[in-house]
Amino acid sequence: MKPKNFKSVIMLTAVLATAAVFSACKGNEPSVGVDVYAAGYGKTENGLSTAKLWKNNVGTNLTDGSNGRGEAFSVFVSGNNVYVAGYEGKYAVLWKNGVATNLTDGSKNAAANCVVVSGSDVYVAGYEGDYAVLWKNGVEQKLSDNTSFVNQAFSVVVSGSNVYVGGSQNKKAALWKNGVLTTLSDGNGGNAWDGTPFNDEARSVFVSGNDVYVAITEMVGLSSIATLWKNGVKTQLSSDVNYDAAAYSVYVLGNDVYVAGYDDNSSTNFWKNGTWQKLADDGYGSMTWSVFALGSDIYVAGAACPVYPGYLYASIWKNGEMQYLSDNGYKAERAYSVFVVKK
């Protein structure tokens, strides 16, 4: 089980030789002076999918596959505590220092997509059944107002007394501020082959001062485009509506706005101030799901494809230089979230 409409692309097209490329690094040494955490998934030797946490490139399985598929979508570090949000089987799960707490009872498909900590409060965004959900200290609040379509919450941010949640409701990209909904798209996308409607999705929210940024994956017919919303103004990031693209994560550092995602038309997997930046890989493409800044360093989490066809290696890029988190590409490991703290 995967969260609904969690669109995945196994491999991007090869990179054009004329593309702007950061320098590559094939090693696997962790960053000096910081702890780098990543959350994602891997597979056991017998092919079972497991939620996974890496710290400084050392991976730990949070699940063993015995209770169904598991994935970890978000990691957040507060003091000495490491929180991870994801799912196992039909349960939305929050791990604290490796200890799992089920947020749902397993009667419906559910997942925890994002976790943040503010003071003594732990916020988790996700879904249960057809509802977008926010959990605060384990107490569930349904954000979406009906079950006409698939609804999800993908991102939560706390800024002062305000809680922002990005997600989808009734096929439209949605932003909730203290529970009050603002729709960010028209929701006019098409349907999958089985009739399931494609959702527009507000995948990531970032607040910087008085500015609110939202990374949106928006459907145009049967294709998806990457857009960035800032204070009511939306800018398309992807180059052509006839090719699939997605914006999964946004982070603002000073005057610079970073977005992780992909664009099939240009082999883009990362934008800085609206201009695509090609991250280093081994020649068969890559895609990214999360971006994080600490000081002047920019970290990106995703998966690279060094072996054709489509074998994914969970990877972290620091300032454009790639470091593998996994060395078993046939296991199709991916890193969906990155969080960095000073030692």
C-alpha positions in Angstrom: 0.0 0.0 0.0 1.2 3.4 -0.9 -0.4 6.7 -0.1 -3.0 7.5 -2.8 -1.8 9.5 -5.8 1.8 9.3 -4.6 3.2 9.6 -8.0 6.6 7.9 -8.5 8.9 8.0 -11.6 11.5 5.2 -11.8 14.0 6.9 -14.0 14.4 10.2 -15.7 15.9 10.5 -19.2 19.6 10.8 -19.7 21.1 14.2 -19.1 22.0 16.4 -22.0 25.7 17.1 -22.3 25.1 20.8 -22.4 23.2 20.9 -19.1 24.6 22.9 -16.2 26.0 20.2 -13.9 27.4 20.4 -10.4 30.5 18.4 -9.7 30.0 14.7 -8.8 31.3 12.8 -5.7 31.1 9.0 -5.7 32.1 8.6 -2.1 29.9 7.9 0.9 31.5 10.0 3.7 29.1 11.9 5.9 29.3 15.6 6.2 31.7 16.9 8.8 30.4 18.7 11.9 26.8 17.9 11.3 24.4 14.9 11.6 22.6 14.2 8.4 19.3 12.2 8.7 17.2 10.8 5.9 14.0 8.9 5.8 12.8 6.6 3.0 12.5 3.0 2.2 14.5 -0.1 1.3 14.0 -3.8 0.8 15.0 -6.9 2.6 16.9 -9.7 1.0 13.6 -11.4 0.3 12.2 -8.3 -1.4 10.0 -7.0 1.5 9.7 -3.2 1.5 10.7 -1.6 4.8 10.6 1.9 6.2 14.1 3.1 6.7 16.1 5.8 8.6 19.7 6.8 7.8 22.0 8.8 10.1 25.2 9.9 8.5 24.8 7.3 5.7 24.2 4.4 8.1 20.8 2.8 7.5 18.4 1.3 10.0 15.2 -0.6 9.1 12.2 0.7 11.1 10.0 -2.2 9.9 10.8 -5.7 8.7 8.1 -6.2 6.1 6.2 -8.8 8.2 3.2 -6.5 8.7 3.0 -5.3 5.2 4.8 -2.7 3.1 6.5 0.2 5.0 7.8 3.6 4.0 9.1 6.6 5.9 8.3 9.9 4.4 9.5 12.5 6.9 12.2 12.9 9.6 12.5 15.7 12.1 15.1 16.1 14.9 14.3 18.0 18.1 17.0 17.9 20.8 18.0 14.3 21.4 14.8 13.0 19.8 14.4 11.7 16.2 10.9 11.6 14.9 9.9 9.7 11.7 6.5 9.7 10.0 5.4 7.0 7.6 3.2 3.9 7.4 3.3 0.1 7.9 0.6 -1.9 6.2 -2.6 0.0 6.7 -1.4 2.0 9.7 -0.2 5.6 9.9 2.9 5.4 12.1 5.1 7.8 14.1 8.4 6.6 15.2 10.2 8.3 18.1 13.8 7.2 18.5 12.9 4.0 16.7 9.9 3.2 18.8 6.7 3.0 16.7 3.3 4.4 17.7 0.3 3.7 15.4 -1.8 6.8 14.8 -4.7 4.9 13.3 -6.4 1.6 14.2 -5.8 -0.2 10.8 -9.5 -0.2 9.8 -8.7 2.1 6.8 -5.7 2.7 4.7 -3.6 5.5 6.3 -0.2 7.2 6.3 1.7 9.8 8.1 3.4 12.0 5.5 5.1 14.7 7.6 6.2 15.4 11.1 7.3 18.6 12.8 7.9 19.5 16.5 7.2 22.9 18.0 8.0 23.2 21.7 6.5 20.2 23.4 3.9 19.6 20.6 4.3 17.0 17.9 2.3 17.6 14.6 1.8 15.0 12.0 0.1 15.5 8.6 -1.3 12.6 6.7 -4.5 10.8 5.8 -6.9 8.1 7.0 -9.4 6.7 4.6 -10.6 9.5 2.4 -9.8 12.3 4.9 -6.8 14.7 5.1 -5.8 14.5 8.7 -3.6 16.5 11.2 -2.6 14.8 14.4 -1.4 17.0 17.3 0.2 14.9 20.1 -1.6 11.9 18.7 -5.1 13.5 18.6 -6.7 13.4 15.2 -8.3 16.4 13.5 -10.0 15.8 10.1 -9.1 18.7 7.8 -11.2 17.8 4.7 -14.9 18.3 4.9 -16.2 15.3 2.9 -15.2 12.1 1.3 -16.2 12.8 -2.3 -12.6 12.4 -3.5 -9.3 11.2 -2.2 -8.0 13.8 0.3 -4.5 14.0 1.9 -2.3 16.2 4.0 1.3 16.2 2.9 3.1 18.9 4.9 2.7 20.8 8.2 4.6 23.9 9.3 4.2 25.8 12.6 5.0 29.5 12.6 4.3 31.4 15.8 0.6 30.6 16.7 -0.2 29.6 13.1 -0.3 26.0 11.8 -0.2 25.6 8.1 -1.0 22.3 6.3 -0.6 21.6 2.7 -2.5 18.8 0.9 -5.3 18.1 -1.4 -9.1 18.2 -1.1 -11.7 17.4 -3.8 -8.9 17.1 -6.5 -7.6 20.6 -5.7 -4.4 21.6 -4.1 -5.2 22.8 -0.5 -3.7 25.0 2.1 -5.2 25.0 5.6 -4.2 27.8 8.0 -5.4 27.0 11.5 -7.9 24.6 9.9 -9.3 27.2 7.4 -9.1 26.1 3.8 -7.7 27.9 0.8 -7.7 26.1 -2.5 -4.7 26.7 -4.7 -5.7 25.1 -8.0 -8.8 24.3 -10.1 -8.6 20.5 -9.8 -9.4 20.0 -13.5 -7.0 17.1 -14.1 -8.0 13.8 -15.7 -8.5 10.3 -14.4 -6.3 7.2 -14.3 -7.0 4.2 -16.5 -9.2 2.7 -13.7 -11.2 5.9 -13.3 -9.5 7.1 -10.2 -9.2 11.0 -10.4 -5.8 12.6 -10.3 -5.4 15.1 -7.5 -3.6 18.4 -7.5 -1.4 18.3 -4.5 0.2 21.0 -2.2 3.2 18.8 -1.3 5.3 21.2 0.8 4.8 24.4 2.8 7.5 26.8 4.0 7.0 30.1 5.9 9.7 32.8 5.8 8.8 35.9 7.7 5.5 37.1 6.3 5.8 35.0 3.1 4.1 31.6 2.7 5.5 29.3 -0.1 3.8 26.1 -1.3 5.3 23.6 -3.7 2.4 22.2 -5.9 2.1 19.3 -8.3 -0.8 20.2 -10.5 -2.6 18.1 -13.2 -3.2 19.4 -16.7 -5.2 16.8 -18.4 -3.3 13.6 -17.9 0.1 15.3 -17.3 1.4 16.9 -14.2 3.2 20.2 -13.8 5.4 21.7 -11.1 4.4 25.0 -9.7 5.4 27.3 -6.8 2.8 29.4 -4.9 3.8 32.4 -3.0 1.3 34.6 -1.1 -1.4 33.9 -3.7 0.8 34.1 -6.8 1.6 30.9 -8.6 4.6 30.4 -11.0 5.0 27.4 -13.2 8.4 25.7 -12.8 8.3 22.9 -15.3 9.0 23.7 -18.9 6.2 22.0 -20.9 2.7 20.9 -19.9 3.0 17.9 -22.2 5.6 16.3 -20.0 5.2 15.1 -16.4 6.8 17.2 -13.7 6.3 17.6 -9.9 7.3 19.9 -7.1 7.7 18.0 -3.9 9.6 20.2 -1.4 10.4 23.9 -1.0 13.0 25.6 1.3 13.8 29.3 1.6 17.2 30.5 2.7 17.7 34.3 2.6 16.6 35.5 -0.9 17.0 32.0 -2.4 14.1 29.6 -3.0 14.9 26.0 -3.5 12.4 23.4 -4.9 13.0 19.6 -5.2 11.1 17.5 -7.7 11.5 16.6 -11.4 10.7 17.7 -14.9 10.7 14.9 -17.6 11.1 17.3 -20.4 14.4 18.8 -19.3 15.8 16.1 -16.9 15.4 18.7 -14.2 15.4 17.5 -10.6 15.9 20.7 -8.7 15.2 24.4 -9.0 16.8 27.5 -7.5 14.9 30.7 -7.8 12.8 29.2 -10.6 15.9 28.1 -12.7 16.6 24.4 -13.0 19.8 23.0 -11.6 21.1 19.6 -12.6 22.4 17.7 -9.7 25.2 15.2 -10.2 24.4 11.6 -11.0 25.9 8.6 -12.7 24.3 9.2 -16.1 20.9 7.6 -16.0 19.0 10.3 -14.2 17.7 11.0 -10.7 14.8 12.5 -8.9 14.5 14.4 -5.6 11.8 14.6 -2.9 13.2 16.9 -0.2 15.5 19.9 0.3 17.0 21.3 3.5 19.4 24.2 4.2 21.8 24.6 7.1 24.0 27.6 7.0 25.2 28.0 3.5 24.9 24.3 2.7 22.0 22.9 0.7 21.0 19.2 1.1 18.7 17.3 -1.2 17.3 13.8 -0.7 16.2 11.5 -3.5 17.4 8.6 -5.6 19.9 8.3 -8.3 20.0 5.7 -11.1 23.6 4.6 -11.8 22.7 1.3 -13.3 20.4 0.8 -16.3 17.5 0.1 -16.3 15.9 2.0 -13.4 17.8 0.6 -10.4 17.5 3.3 -7.8 20.0 4.1 -5.1 18.9 6.3 -2.2 21.1 9.4 -2.3 21.9 12.7 -0.6 23.3 15.7 -2.5 25.2 18.3 -0.5 25.8 21.5 -2.6 25.2 19.4 -5.7 27.7 16.6 -4.9 26.2 13.2 -4.6 26.6 10.7 -1.8 25.0 7.3 -1.9 23.0 6.1 1.1 22.5 2.6 -0.3 24.8 0.3 -2.3 22.2 -2.2 -3.4 20.5 -0.6 -6.4 18.4 -3.6 -7.2 16.6 -3.0 -3.9 15.3 0.2 -5.3 16.0 2.3 -2.1 14.8 5.9 -2.0 15.3 8.9 0.4 12.1 11.0 0.7 13.2 13.4 3.5 16.4 15.0 4.8 17.1 16.8 8.0 20.4 18.2 9.2 21.6 19.3 12.6 24.9 20.6 14.0 26.7 18.1 16.2 
